[in-house]
Amino acid sequence: MKKAIIALDGGGSNLRMVVADYDSEQPIYFNEINTGTNLSTVPNRREAISNIQNLILEGYQNIPTGYELSGIGLSSAGTEIEQNRRDLASALENAVTKIKTENPGAKTPELFVTNDIDILLHSSDIALVAGTGTVGAVKYKDIKPYDNTDVEPEEYTIEKLDGDGEYIGDKGSGYWIAKEVLTRVGQIEKLGLYINSSGEVVRDNTYYLRELVIEKLLRLNGYSDNDVYRAKALGLREAGLPEYVSLVYSITEENGRPFDRAKVGNLFGKVAEEAALQGDEVANDVLKGAALELFKNVVAAYEKGDFDSKEYCDLLLSGSVLVKNRVVRFFLEDMIKKNYPNIYPKVNEEKPVMSTVKYVKSKVKTLKPTKVLTNSRDNRDDR
């Protein structure tokens, strides 16, 4: 009988699930949904937990004949908080209970809940993640950390930096970039000028970024080609179209949910890169600012880890902003090279969920007798 693993990876805006062959680690089945697993930031806690359970059940239904499920693992932002960890562990256990109810002969798989950043630090000194949110982390040697599995932990502990959410942290994240883009284009739209990060007043109102943002907002709200053309040429007010702020706040999910930061981040982070590659000054200023905020995480991690005596310090870059946005990554790598030449950045090209597959496999391989993950002590209300 062959063995299979179900691995899930989630953060502020997406949840990915893969069924993988235990021996080869190759994916058998994959799915991704636009929902967060960070229980500290999701708008609906119960819905997030339900999505995790449903995706596990979907994965199990797609395990081929001749396989048995040996392990399920979830790596997620927010699991450093005990109650989040308990509730996510409970989600895995409830999914397994349903699997065994419907398949009485099924073997009970081993279950693991861990933090997404912890997995990255298995192969790096410093990790920096920038997606919907931002977090940097450094690994200290020779100190035992807390580990929420039943396997003896490695000799290190982890210090997290930033990751404080959209209101007081997450600078340089996808949503932070989107907010900066929307704020500055709004300034241009209302004032007909732009004030850059050096405090210089620029009165040219023909920015490429502005045209891209206005077009996207109008397209999202169903306006015609002619409306788009007039708005880009004249401005929204002169074209007799809705105010800029009304268009921004009208961005909703299809089911009528309010303003969604993950969706906004995905839409306008990409717009910023496109405009910057066209030489747009505003977009370049925003993305350089994002790189600077991310660089602060690198500096804090480096100083915290006391790497001065090392000739070589690994930095693993992960998350959609750092993997996909070439402009942010260029600025960040340039700052690192000029200030910390012994830091060697490397982009995590592997899908995070495949890193979770490796993590689950390594844990199953070295397991002691099964220990049940701790359930939530109570049924939490949505928050």
For each residue, the residues with C-beta under 8 A, 3 or more apart:
1: 66 67 68
2: 21 22 23 66 67 68
3: 21 22 23 67 68 69 70
4: 19 20 21 22 28 63 67 68 69 70
5: 19 20 21 22 69 70 71 72 73 357 360 361 364
6: 17 18 19 20 56 59 60 69 71 72 73 109
7: 17 18 20 72 73 74 75 353 354 356 357 359 360
8: 15 16 17 18 37 52 55 56 72 73 74 75 76 353 356
9: 15 16 74 75 76 116 351 352 353 355 356
10: 14 15 16 35 36 37 38 52 74 75 76 77 116
11: 14 36 37 38 76 77 116 129 131 132 133 319
12: 36 38 41 77 131 132 133 175 261 262
13: 34 35 36 131 132 261 262 263 265 266
14: 10 11 32 33 34 35 36 262
15: 8 9 10 32 33 35 36 37 51 52 55
16: 8 9 10 30 31 32 351 352 353
17: 6 7 8 30 31 32 55 56 58 59 353
18: 6 7 8 27 28 29 30 59 351 353 354 357
19: 4 5 6 27 28 29 30 59 62 63
20: 4 5 6 7 24 25 26 27 28 354 357
21: 2 3 4 5 24 25 26 28 67
22: 2 3 4 5 25 70 71 361 364
23: 2 3
24: 20 21
25: 20 21 22 354 357 358 361
26: 20 21
27: 18 19 20 30 354
28: 4 18 19 20 21 62 63 64 67
29: 18 19 59 62 63
30: 16 17 18 19 27 353
31: 16 17 55 58 59
32: 14 15 16 17
33: 14 15 51 55
34: 13 14 262 263
35: 10 13 14 15 42 47 48 51
36: 10 11 12 13 14 15 41 42 48 132 262
37: 8 10 11 15 42 48 51 52 74 76 77 78 88
38: 10 11 12 41 42 76 77 78 84 133
39: 42 45 48 49 78 81 83 84 87 88
40: 77 78 81 84 165
41: 12 36 38 77 78 133 165 166
42: 35 36 37 38 39 45 47 48
43: 257
44: 47 48 382
45: 39 42 48 49 87 380 381 382 383
46: 49 50 380 382
47: 35 42 44 50 51 382
48: 35 36 37 39 42 44 45 51 52
49: 39 45 46 52 53 87 88 90 91
50: 46 47 53 54
51: 15 33 35 37 47 48 54 55
52: 8 10 15 37 48 49 55 56 74 88 91 92 95
53: 49 50 56 57 91 94 95 98
54: 50 51 57 58
55: 8 15 17 31 33 51 52 58 59
56: 6 8 17 52 53 59 60 72 92 95 96 99
57: 53 54 60 61 95 98 99
58: 17 31 54 55 61 62
59: 6 17 18 19 29 31 55 56 62 63
60: 6 56 57 63 69 95 99
61: 57 58
62: 19 28 29 58 59
63: 4 19 28 29 59 60 67 69
64: 28 67
65:
66: 1 2
67: 1 2 3 4 21 28 63 64
68: 1 2 3 4 106 107
69: 3 4 5 6 60 63 72 99 106 107 109
70: 3 4 5 22 107 109 110 364
71: 5 6 22 109 110 111 112 360 361 363 364
72: 5 6 7 8 56 69 92 95 96 109 110 111 112 360
73: 5 6 7 8 111 112 113 114 356 357 359 360 363
74: 7 8 9 10 37 52 88 91 92 112 113 114 356
75: 7 8 9 10 79 114 115 116 118 119 352 353 355 356 359
76: 8 9 10 11 37 38 79 84 88 113 115 116
77: 10 11 12 37 38 40 41 115 116 117 133 135 163
78: 37 38 39 40 41 81 84
79: 75 76 84 85 88 113 114 115 148
80: 84 85 115 160
81: 39 40 78 84 85
82: 85 86
83: 39 86 87 376 380
84: 38 39 40 76 78 79 80 81 87 88
85: 79 80 81 82 88 89 113 148
86: 82 83 89 90 374 375 376 377
87: 39 45 49 83 84 90 91 376 380
88: 37 39 49 52 74 76 79 84 85 91 92 113
89: 85 86 92 93 111 113 148 373 374 375 376
90: 49 86 87 93 94 373 375 376
91: 49 52 53 74 87 88 94 95
92: 52 56 72 74 88 89 95 96 111 113 373
93: 89 90 96 97 111 372 373 375
94: 53 90 91 97 98
95: 52 53 56 57 60 72 91 92 98 99
96: 56 72 92 93 99 100 108 109 111
97: 93 94 100 101
98: 53 57 94 95 101 102
99: 56 57 60 69 95 96 102 103 106
100: 96 97 103 104 106 108
101: 97 98 104
102: 98 99
103: 99 100 106
104: 100 101
105:
106: 68 69 99 100 103
107: 68 69 70
108: 96 100 370
109: 6 69 70 71 72 96
110: 70 71 72 360 363 364 367 370
111: 71 72 73 89 92 93 96 373
112: 71 72 73 74 149 359 360 363 373
113: 73 74 76 79 85 88 89 92 148 373
114: 73 74 75 79 118 119 148 149 359
115: 75 76 77 79 80 118 119 158
116: 9 10 11 75 76 77 119 120 129 352
117: 77 120 121 127 129 135 137 158 160
118: 75 114 115 121 122 158
119: 75 114 115 116 122 352 355 356 359
120: 116 117 123 124 127 129 137 316 318 348 355
121: 117 118 124 125 127 137 139 156 158 316
122: 118 119 154 359
123: 120 314 316
124: 120 121 127 139 314 315 316 346
125: 121 138 139 305 307 310 313 314 315
126: 136 137 138 139 298 301 302 305 313 314 315 316 343
127: 117 120 121 124 136 137 315 316 318
128: 135 136 137 294 297 298 301 315 316 317 318 319 322
129: 11 116 117 120 133 134 135 136 318 319 322
130: 134 172 173 174 290 294 317 318 319 320 321 322 328
131: 11 12 13 134 173 174 319 320 321
132: 11 12 13 36 170 173 174 175 261 262 265 320
133: 11 12 38 41 77 129 163 165 166 169 170 173 175
134: 129 130 131 162 163 169 170 171 172 173 176 293 294 297 319 321
135: 77 117 128 129 160 161 162 163 297
136: 126 127 128 129 160 161 162 163 294 297 298 300 301
137: 117 120 121 126 127 128 158 159 160 161 301
138: 125 126 158 159 161 301 302 304 305
139: 121 124 125 126 156 157 158 305
140: 143 156 157 158 159 305
141: 155 156
142: 155 156
143: 140 155 156 157
144: 153 155 156 157
145: 153 156 157 158
146: 153 157
147: 151 152 153
148: 79 85 89 113 114
149: 112 114 363
150: 367 368 370 371
151: 147 363 366 367 368
152: 147
153: 144 145 146 147 156
154: 122
155: 141 142 143 144
156: 121 139 140 141 142 143 144 145 153
157: 139 140 143 144 145 146
158: 115 117 118 121 137 138 139 140 145
159: 137 138 140 301 304 305
160: 80 117 135 136 137 163
161: 135 136 137 138 297 300 301 304
162: 134 135 136 169 170 171 297
163: 77 133 134 135 136 160 169 170
164: 168 169 170
165: 40 41 133 168 169 170
166: 41 133 169 170 173 175 176 261
167:
168: 164 165
169: 133 134 162 163 164 165 166
170: 132 133 134 162 163 164 165 166 173 175 176
171: 134 162 176 290 293 294 296
172: 130 134 176 177 289 290 291 292 293 294 297 321 328
173: 130 131 132 133 134 166 170 176 177 265 290 321
174: 130 131 132 177 178 265 266 269 320 321
175: 12 132 133 166 170 178 179 261 262 264 265
176: 134 166 170 171 172 173 179 180 290 293
177: 172 173 174 180 181 265 268 269 272 286 287 290 321 325 328
178: 174 175 181 182 261 264 265 267 268 269 272
179: 175 176 182 183 264
180: 176 177 183 184 272 286 289 290
181: 177 178 184 185 209 213 268 269 271 272 283 286
182: 178 179 185 186 213 248 264 268
183: 179 180 186 187
184: 180 181 187 188 194 209 282 285 286
185: 181 182 188 189 207 209 210 213 214 244 282
186: 182 183 189 190 244 245 248
187: 183 184 190 191 193 194 195
188: 184 185 191 192 193 194 205 207 210 282
189: 185 186 210 214 235 236 244
190: 186 187 244
191: 187 188
192: 188 203 205
193: 187 188 201 202 203 205
194: 184 187 188 201 202 204 207 281 282
195: 187 199 200 201 202
196: 199 200 202 281 282 285
197: 285 288 289
198:
199: 195 196
200: 195 196
201: 193 194 195
202: 193 194 195 196 281
203: 192 193
204: 194 207
205: 188 192 193 210
206: 210
207: 185 188 194 204 210 211 275 280 281 282
208: 211 212 275 278 279 280 283
209: 181 184 185 212 213 271 272 275 280 282 283
210: 185 188 189 205 206 207 213 214 232 282
211: 207 208 214 215 232
212: 208 209 215 216 271 274 275
213: 181 182 185 209 210 216 217 268 271
214: 185 189 210 211 217 218 228 231 232 236
215: 211 212 218 219 228 231 232
216: 212 213 219 220 267 268 271
217: 213 214 220 221 244 247 248 251
218: 214 215 221 223 227 228 231 241 247
219: 215 216 222 223 228
220: 216 217 250 251 267
221: 217 218 242 247 250
222: 219
223: 218 219 227 228 231 241
224: 227 228
225: 228 229
226: 229 230
227: 218 223 224 230 231 239 241
228: 214 215 218 219 223 224 225 231 232
229: 225 226 232 233
230: 226 227 233 234 239 241
231: 214 215 218 223 227 228 234 235 236 239 241
232: 210 211 214 215 228 229
233: 229 230 239
234: 230 231 238 239
235: 189 231 238 239
236: 189 214 231 239 241 242 243 244 247
237: 240 241 243
238: 234 235
239: 227 230 231 233 234 235 236
240: 237
241: 218 223 227 230 231 236 237
242: 221 236 246 247 250
243: 236 237 246 247
244: 185 186 189 190 217 236 247 248
245: 186 248 249
246: 242 243 249 250
247: 217 218 221 236 242 243 244 250
248: 182 186 217 244 245 251
249: 245 246 259
250: 220 221 242 246 247
251: 217 220 248 259 260 263 264 267
252: 256 257 258 259 260
253: 256 257 260 263
254:
255:
256: 252 253
257: 43 252 253 260
258: 252
259: 249 251 252 264
260: 251 252 253 257 263 264
261: 12 13 132 166 175 178 264 265
262: 12 13 14 34 36 132 175 265 266
263: 13 34 251 253 260 266 267
264: 175 178 179 182 251 259 260 261 267 268
265: 13 132 173 174 175 177 178 261 262 268 269
266: 13 174 262 263 269 270 320
267: 178 216 220 251 263 264 270 271
268: 177 178 181 182 213 216 264 265 271 272
269: 174 177 178 181 265 266 272 273 320 321 325
270: 266 267 273 274
271: 181 209 212 213 216 267 268 274 275 283
272: 177 178 180 181 209 268 269 275 276 283 286 287 325 327
273: 269 270 276 277 283 287 324 325 326 327 328
274: 212 270 271 277 278 283
275: 207 208 209 212 271 272 278 280 282 283
276: 272 273 279 280 283 284 286 287 327
277: 273 274 326 327
278: 208 274 275 283
279: 208 276 284
280: 207 208 209 275 276 283 284
281: 194 196 202 207 284 285
282: 184 185 188 194 196 207 209 210 275 285 286
283: 181 208 209 271 272 273 274 275 276 278 280 286 287 327
284: 276 279 280 281 287 288 327
285: 184 196 197 281 282 288 289
286: 177 180 181 184 272 276 282 283 289 290
287: 177 272 273 276 283 284 290 291 325 327 328 331
288: 197 284 285 291 292 331
289: 172 180 197 285 286 292 293
290: 130 171 172 173 176 177 180 286 287 293 294 321 328 331
291: 172 287 288 294 295 328 329 330 331 332 335
292: 172 288 289 295 296 331 335
293: 134 171 172 176 289 290 296 297
294: 128 130 134 136 171 172 290 291 297 298 321 322 328 332
295: 291 292 298 299 332 335 336
296: 171 292 293 299 300
297: 128 134 135 136 161 162 172 293 294 300 301
298: 126 128 136 294 295 301 302 315 332 336 340 343
299: 295 296 302 303 339 340
300: 136 161 296 297 303 304
301: 126 128 136 137 138 159 161 297 298 304 305
302: 126 138 298 299 305 307 313 340 343
303: 299 300 306
304: 138 159 161 300 301
305: 125 126 138 139 140 159 301 302 313
306: 303 309
307: 125 302 310 313 342 343
308:
309: 306
310: 125 307 313 342
311: 342
312: 342 344
313: 125 126 302 305 307 310 340 342 343 344
314: 123 124 125 126 344 346
315: 124 125 126 127 128 298 336 343 344 345 346
316: 120 121 123 124 126 127 128 345 346 348
317: 128 130 322 323 329 332 345 346 347 348
318: 120 127 128 129 130 322 323 347 348 352
319: 11 128 129 130 131 134 322 323
320: 130 131 132 174 266 269 323 324 325
321: 130 131 134 172 173 174 177 269 290 294 324 325 328
322: 128 129 130 294 317 318 319 325 328 329 332 347
323: 317 318 319 320 347 348 349
324: 273 320 321
325: 177 269 272 273 287 320 321 322 328 329
326: 273 277 329 330
327: 272 273 276 277 283 284 287 330 331
328: 130 172 177 273 287 290 291 294 321 322 325 331 332
329: 291 317 322 325 326 332 333 347
330: 291 326 327 333 334
331: 287 288 290 291 292 327 328 334 335
332: 291 294 295 298 317 322 328 329 335 336 345
333: 329 330 336 337 345
334: 330 331 337 338
335: 291 292 295 331 332 338 339
336: 295 298 315 332 333 339 340 343 345
337: 333 334 340 341
338: 334 335
339: 299 335 336
340: 298 299 302 313 336 337 343
341: 337
342: 307 310 311 312 313
343: 126 298 302 307 313 315 336 340
344: 312 313 314 315
345: 315 316 317 332 333 336
346: 124 314 315 316 317
347: 317 318 322 323 329
348: 120 316 317 318 323 352 355
349: 323
350: 354 355
351: 9 16 18 354 355
352: 9 16 75 116 119 318 348 355 356
353: 7 8 9 16 17 18 30 75 356 357
354: 7 18 20 25 27 350 351 357 358
355: 9 75 119 120 348 350 351 352 358 359
356: 7 8 9 73 74 75 119 352 353 359 360
357: 5 7 18 20 25 73 353 354 360 361
358: 25 354 355 361 362
359: 7 73 75 112 114 119 122 355 356 362 363
360: 5 7 71 72 73 110 112 356 357 363 364
361: 5 22 25 71 357 358 364 365
362: 358 359 365 366
363: 71 73 110 112 149 151 359 360 366 367
364: 5 22 70 71 110 360 361 367
365: 361 362
366: 151 362 363
367: 110 150 151 363 364 370
368: 150 151 371
369:
370: 108 110 150 367
371: 150 368
372: 93
373: 89 90 92 93 111 112 113
374: 86 89
375: 86 89 90 93
376: 83 86 87 89 90 379 380
377: 86
378:
379: 376
380: 45 46 83 87 376 383
381: 45
382: 44 45 46 47
383: 45 380
